[in-house]
Amino acid sequence: MDSAEEKRTTGPARPTSRDVARLAGVSHTAVSFVFNGRAEGNLSPATQERIRQAAAQLGYRPDPVARGLRRRRTAVIGLVTDEIASSPFAGRLLRGAMETAWAGEHLVLTVDSGGDPAKEDAAVAELLDRRVDGIIYAAMSLRRVRVPEGLHRTHSVLANCLPEDDSLPAVIPAERAGGRTAARLLLEQGHRRVALVGGQDDIASVERLRGFRDALRAEGITVPREWVVRTGGEISGGYQGATRLLDGVRAEQRPTGIFCYNDRVAAGTLHAATRLGIAVPEELSVVGYDDQEHMAAHLTPPLTTVALPHRAMGEAAARLLLDAIATGRTPPATTRRLACPVISRASVGPAPIP
């Protein structure tokens, strides 16, 4: 609202705050109060409304660069991630962060490092040189991460990952609670012979299994060791694991419900059931995890799954960062866990009667 915005105008004349002041019949300072958030206590509601109407009539928008120089902010936050291009969930997290930032009058500048630590450090350094107001660092699979150099020099929040040194706030899925949710989906349908297929020794696998066992233990059910089949996270692993559990086993001795590490494993499990002539969900119920776009809803039958809250993680991380920017206070290095909601479809049904 000072001379900086007028000097930056090129081409067709852009309405200025002085034009708004003339049309509204008020001082230039009054217009500045309205668009700098200082109107309350300085201007009457009627005067504020007259200024806003004049601005709308002229198509006036405050100059973000001039305003940023005054506030010592750029109204831009950085987002550095390891694999935007290759992850099916990246779009959800990005949309959540970008829409929340936009609502907070910030843009998001995104950099994909490809998982290269040197590129991550360079990306953070470049964002700091551009004077972003803060940075979100996001991983596309839950894991502990080395904190890129430079993140401690600005307001920073991690999304879908945990810092190796526990030095920064993080927003992650409540994986253990998600495992309990998956087990309860089967338990509530009367299933007592249940198994788990897929996963390895990563954080998500370990936490989902813990939650799965929590829920079963609460019902007095122990999962046989051989019914926890760790076969990775791909369709082939699901097929192999389910075949191992189901092939050649009499109906009364095999699981009636399978919790799969993710939707790809669930797809392989459904394929194995089809090959073995086992009807889903009449003879076998299957629960996935992730709610993978373009997959879960299109399997046969459509897959009941526990969704990862990628959009909510993007929103929560951006909100934490915006709060830190607004207050000037670094948020505590705590971990916030977000609920993983159930997406009910057709792959879970009542346990078959013995």
C-alpha positions as CSV (number, residue, x, y, z in Angstrom):
1,M,0.0,0.0,0.0
2,D,3.0,2.4,-0.3
3,S,4.8,3.6,-3.4
4,A,6.4,0.2,-4.0
5,E,3.2,-1.2,-5.5
6,E,2.7,1.8,-7.8
7,K,6.3,1.5,-9.0
8,R,5.9,-2.1,-9.9
9,T,2.9,-1.5,-12.2
10,T,3.7,-2.0,-15.9
11,G,1.4,-2.2,-18.9
12,P,-2.3,-1.4,-18.3
13,A,-2.8,0.8,-15.2
14,R,-3.2,-1.4,-12.1
15,P,-5.5,0.0,-9.4
16,T,-3.6,1.3,-6.4
17,S,-4.5,1.8,-2.8
18,R,-4.6,5.5,-3.4
19,D,-7.3,4.9,-6.1
20,V,-9.2,3.0,-3.5
21,A,-8.8,5.8,-1.0
22,R,-10.1,8.4,-3.5
23,L,-13.2,6.3,-4.4
24,A,-14.0,5.5,-0.8
25,G,-13.5,9.1,0.3
26,V,-11.0,8.1,3.0
27,S,-7.3,8.6,3.7
28,H,-4.6,6.3,2.2
29,T,-3.7,5.3,5.8
30,A,-7.3,4.0,6.3
31,V,-6.9,1.7,3.3
32,S,-3.6,0.5,4.6
33,F,-5.2,-0.3,8.0
34,V,-7.9,-2.5,6.2
35,F,-5.5,-4.5,4.1
36,N,-2.8,-4.9,6.8
37,G,-5.3,-6.3,9.3
38,R,-5.1,-3.2,11.6
39,A,-8.6,-1.8,11.0
40,E,-10.2,-3.1,14.2
41,G,-10.1,-0.3,16.8
42,N,-9.0,2.2,14.2
43,L,-11.9,2.3,11.8
44,S,-15.6,1.9,12.1
45,P,-17.2,-1.2,10.5
46,A,-19.0,1.1,8.1
47,T,-15.8,2.7,6.9
48,Q,-14.1,-0.7,6.6
49,E,-17.0,-1.9,4.4
50,R,-16.9,1.2,2.2
51,I,-13.2,0.6,1.6
52,R,-13.7,-3.1,0.7
53,Q,-16.5,-2.2,-1.7
54,A,-14.3,0.4,-3.4
55,A,-11.5,-2.1,-3.7
56,A,-13.9,-4.7,-5.2
57,Q,-15.3,-2.2,-7.6
58,L,-11.8,-1.2,-8.8
59,G,-10.5,-4.8,-8.8
60,Y,-7.8,-3.8,-6.4
61,R,-5.5,-6.4,-4.8
62,P,-2.7,-5.6,-2.4
63,D,0.8,-6.1,-3.7
64,P,2.2,-9.2,-2.0
65,V,5.8,-8.3,-2.6
66,A,5.4,-4.8,-1.0
67,R,3.4,-6.3,1.9
68,G,6.0,-9.0,2.4
69,L,8.8,-6.5,2.6
70,R,7.0,-4.6,5.3
71,R,6.2,-7.8,7.3
72,R,9.6,-9.3,6.5
73,R,7.8,-12.3,5.1
74,T,7.4,-13.6,1.5
75,A,4.0,-15.4,2.0
76,V,5.7,-18.5,0.4
77,I,6.4,-21.8,2.2
78,G,8.7,-24.5,0.7
79,L,7.8,-28.2,0.5
80,V,10.7,-30.6,-0.1
81,T,9.8,-34.3,-0.7
82,D,11.6,-37.4,-1.8
83,E,9.3,-38.7,-4.6
84,I,6.5,-36.6,-5.8
85,A,6.5,-38.0,-9.3
86,S,6.4,-41.7,-8.4
87,S,4.1,-41.9,-5.4
88,P,0.4,-42.5,-5.9
89,F,-0.3,-40.5,-2.7
90,A,1.8,-37.4,-3.3
91,G,-1.1,-35.5,-4.9
92,R,-3.3,-35.8,-1.8
93,L,-0.6,-34.6,0.5
94,L,0.3,-31.7,-1.8
95,R,-3.3,-30.6,-2.2
96,G,-3.8,-30.6,1.5
97,A,-0.8,-28.5,2.1
98,M,-1.4,-26.1,-0.8
99,E,-5.0,-25.5,-0.1
100,T,-4.3,-24.8,3.6
101,A,-1.4,-22.5,2.7
102,W,-3.6,-20.7,0.2
103,A,-6.3,-20.1,2.9
104,G,-3.5,-18.7,5.0
105,E,-2.5,-16.4,2.2
106,H,0.7,-18.4,1.3
107,L,1.9,-20.1,-1.8
108,V,3.8,-23.4,-1.8
109,L,7.0,-23.8,-3.7
110,T,7.6,-27.6,-4.2
111,V,10.9,-29.4,-4.8
112,D,11.3,-33.1,-5.5
113,S,14.7,-34.4,-4.4
114,G,14.3,-37.9,-5.8
115,G,15.6,-39.1,-2.4
116,D,19.1,-37.8,-2.9
117,P,20.4,-36.3,0.4
118,A,22.7,-33.9,-1.5
119,K,19.8,-32.6,-3.5
120,E,17.7,-32.3,-0.4
121,D,20.4,-30.1,1.3
122,A,20.7,-28.0,-1.9
123,A,16.9,-27.6,-2.2
124,V,16.6,-26.4,1.4
125,A,19.5,-24.0,0.9
126,E,17.8,-22.6,-2.3
127,L,14.5,-22.2,-0.5
128,L,16.2,-20.3,2.4
129,D,18.0,-18.1,-0.2
130,R,14.5,-17.3,-1.5
131,R,13.5,-16.3,2.0
132,V,10.5,-18.7,2.3
133,D,8.6,-18.3,5.5
134,G,9.0,-21.9,6.5
135,I,9.5,-25.5,5.1
136,I,7.6,-28.7,5.1
137,Y,9.7,-31.8,4.6
138,A,7.6,-34.8,3.4
139,A,8.4,-38.4,2.8
140,M,6.1,-40.6,0.7
141,S,6.5,-43.7,2.9
142,L,6.6,-43.6,6.7
143,R,10.2,-43.8,8.0
144,R,12.8,-42.1,10.1
145,V,14.7,-39.5,8.1
146,R,18.0,-37.6,8.3
147,V,17.0,-34.0,8.7
148,P,18.3,-32.0,5.7
149,E,20.8,-29.3,6.5
150,G,19.2,-25.9,6.9
151,L,15.8,-27.0,8.2
152,H,16.7,-25.8,11.7
153,R,17.4,-22.3,10.3
154,T,13.7,-21.7,9.7
155,H,10.3,-22.8,10.9
156,S,10.0,-26.5,9.7
157,V,7.6,-29.4,10.0
158,L,7.9,-33.0,8.9
159,A,5.0,-34.9,7.2
160,N,4.7,-38.7,7.0
161,C,8.2,-39.2,8.5
162,L,10.0,-38.9,11.8
163,P,13.4,-37.1,12.4
164,E,16.2,-39.3,13.3
165,D,17.3,-36.9,16.0
166,D,13.7,-36.1,17.3
167,S,14.5,-32.4,16.7
168,L,11.4,-31.3,14.7
169,P,7.6,-31.6,14.9
170,A,6.1,-34.3,12.8
171,V,2.7,-35.3,11.5
172,I,2.3,-39.0,10.7
173,P,-0.5,-41.6,10.4
174,A,-1.7,-43.4,13.5
175,E,-0.5,-46.7,12.1
176,R,-1.0,-48.8,15.3
177,A,-4.5,-47.6,15.6
178,G,-5.0,-48.3,11.9
179,G,-4.0,-51.9,12.6
180,R,-6.5,-52.2,15.4
181,T,-9.2,-50.8,13.1
182,A,-8.5,-53.3,10.4
183,A,-8.7,-56.2,12.9
184,R,-12.0,-54.9,14.3
185,L,-13.5,-54.8,10.8
186,L,-13.0,-58.6,10.8
187,L,-13.9,-59.2,14.4
188,E,-17.2,-57.3,14.1
189,Q,-18.2,-59.7,11.4
190,G,-17.6,-62.7,13.6
191,H,-14.2,-63.7,12.2
192,R,-11.9,-65.5,14.7
193,R,-9.5,-67.2,12.4
194,V,-7.6,-64.2,11.0
195,A,-4.2,-63.8,9.4
196,L,-1.9,-61.0,8.2
197,V,-0.1,-61.0,4.8
198,G,2.6,-58.6,3.5
199,G,4.9,-56.0,4.9
200,Q,8.5,-56.2,6.1
201,D,10.3,-54.7,9.1
202,D,9.6,-51.0,8.4
203,I,7.8,-48.7,10.8
204,A,4.4,-49.0,9.2
205,S,4.6,-52.8,9.1
206,V,5.6,-53.1,12.7
207,E,3.0,-50.7,13.9
208,R,0.1,-52.2,11.9
209,L,1.0,-55.7,13.2
210,R,1.1,-54.4,16.8
211,G,-2.3,-52.8,16.4
212,F,-3.7,-55.9,14.7
213,R,-2.5,-58.1,17.6
214,D,-3.8,-55.5,20.2
215,A,-7.4,-55.9,18.9
216,L,-7.2,-59.7,18.7
217,R,-5.7,-60.0,22.1
218,A,-8.5,-57.9,23.6
219,E,-10.9,-60.6,22.3
220,G,-8.7,-63.5,23.7
221,I,-7.4,-64.4,20.2
222,T,-3.8,-65.3,19.4
223,V,-2.6,-65.3,15.8
224,P,-0.6,-68.4,15.0
225,R,2.9,-67.6,14.1
226,E,2.5,-69.2,10.6
227,W,-0.5,-66.9,9.9
228,V,1.7,-63.8,9.9
229,V,3.3,-64.0,6.5
230,R,5.8,-61.2,5.7
231,T,6.1,-61.1,1.9
232,G,6.8,-57.4,1.1
233,G,4.4,-54.9,-0.3
234,E,3.7,-55.8,-3.9
235,I,0.9,-57.8,-5.7
236,S,3.2,-60.8,-6.1
237,G,3.9,-60.9,-2.4
238,G,0.2,-60.9,-1.6
239,Y,-0.4,-63.7,-4.1
240,Q,2.4,-65.8,-2.6
241,G,1.4,-65.2,1.0
242,A,-2.2,-65.9,0.5
243,T,-1.4,-69.0,-1.5
244,R,0.8,-70.3,1.3
245,L,-2.1,-69.8,3.8
246,L,-5.0,-71.1,1.6
247,D,-3.8,-73.6,-0.9
248,G,-4.6,-77.2,0.0
249,V,-6.0,-76.3,3.4
250,R,-9.4,-77.5,4.4
251,A,-12.0,-74.7,4.8
252,E,-12.4,-75.3,8.6
253,Q,-8.6,-75.0,9.2
254,R,-7.7,-71.9,7.1
255,P,-8.2,-68.2,7.9
256,T,-11.6,-66.7,7.2
257,G,-10.2,-63.2,7.2
258,I,-7.0,-61.7,6.0
259,F,-5.6,-58.3,6.9
260,C,-3.2,-57.2,4.1
261,Y,-0.3,-54.8,4.6
262,N,-1.5,-52.6,1.7
263,D,-3.9,-52.6,-1.2
264,R,-1.4,-54.1,-3.6
265,V,-0.9,-57.1,-1.3
266,A,-4.7,-57.3,-1.0
267,A,-5.0,-57.4,-4.8
268,G,-2.6,-60.3,-4.9
269,T,-4.6,-62.0,-2.1
270,L,-7.8,-61.6,-4.1
271,H,-6.1,-63.1,-7.1
272,A,-5.0,-66.1,-5.1
273,A,-8.5,-66.6,-3.7
274,T,-10.0,-66.5,-7.2
275,R,-7.4,-69.1,-8.5
276,L,-8.2,-71.4,-5.6
277,G,-12.0,-71.1,-6.1
278,I,-12.5,-69.3,-2.7
279,A,-15.3,-66.8,-2.8
280,V,-14.8,-63.3,-1.4
281,P,-16.4,-62.3,0.9
282,E,-18.6,-65.4,1.3
283,E,-15.7,-67.7,2.3
284,L,-12.9,-65.2,2.9
285,S,-12.9,-61.6,3.9
286,V,-10.0,-59.3,2.9
287,V,-9.0,-55.9,4.3
288,G,-6.5,-53.7,2.6
289,Y,-4.6,-50.6,3.7
290,D,-3.9,-47.2,2.0
291,D,-7.0,-46.8,-0.2
292,Q,-4.7,-46.6,-3.2
293,E,-6.2,-44.4,-5.9
294,H,-7.2,-46.2,-9.2
295,M,-6.9,-49.6,-7.5
296,A,-8.9,-50.3,-4.3
297,A,-12.3,-49.3,-5.7
298,H,-11.7,-51.2,-8.9
299,L,-10.7,-54.6,-7.6
300,T,-13.2,-57.6,-7.7
301,P,-14.8,-57.3,-5.3
302,P,-14.1,-53.6,-4.5
303,L,-11.7,-53.5,-1.5
304,T,-12.6,-52.5,2.0
305,T,-9.5,-50.7,3.3
306,V,-8.0,-48.4,5.9
307,A,-7.1,-45.2,4.3
308,L,-3.8,-43.3,4.9
309,P,-4.6,-39.7,5.8
310,H,-2.3,-38.1,3.2
311,R,-4.4,-35.0,2.6
312,A,-5.0,-34.5,6.3
313,M,-1.3,-34.8,6.9
314,G,-0.6,-32.0,4.3
315,E,-3.3,-29.9,5.9
316,A,-2.0,-30.4,9.5
317,A,1.6,-29.8,8.6
318,A,0.8,-26.6,6.7
319,R,-1.4,-25.4,9.6
320,L,1.4,-26.1,12.1
321,L,3.8,-24.2,10.0
322,L,1.5,-21.2,9.4
323,D,0.9,-21.0,13.2
324,A,4.6,-20.9,13.8
325,I,5.1,-18.2,11.1
326,A,2.3,-16.1,12.6
327,T,3.4,-16.3,16.2
328,G,7.2,-16.4,15.5
329,R,7.4,-19.4,17.9
330,T,8.9,-22.7,16.9
331,P,6.5,-25.5,17.6
332,P,7.6,-28.2,20.0
333,A,9.3,-31.2,18.6
334,T,6.4,-33.5,19.2
335,T,4.7,-36.1,17.0
336,R,1.1,-35.8,16.0
337,R,-0.7,-39.0,14.8
338,L,-3.7,-38.7,12.5
339,A,-6.5,-41.2,12.4
340,C,-6.7,-43.6,9.4
341,P,-10.3,-43.8,8.3
342,V,-12.2,-46.9,7.1
343,I,-13.3,-47.1,3.5
344,S,-16.0,-49.7,3.4
345,R,-16.6,-51.6,0.2
346,A,-17.5,-55.2,-0.6
347,S,-14.5,-57.4,0.4
348,V,-15.6,-58.0,4.0
349,G,-18.6,-60.1,5.0
350,P,-19.8,-62.2,7.9
351,A,-17.6,-65.1,8.9
352,P,-18.8,-68.4,7.3
353,I,-20.7,-70.7,9.5
354,P,-18.5,-73.8,10.4
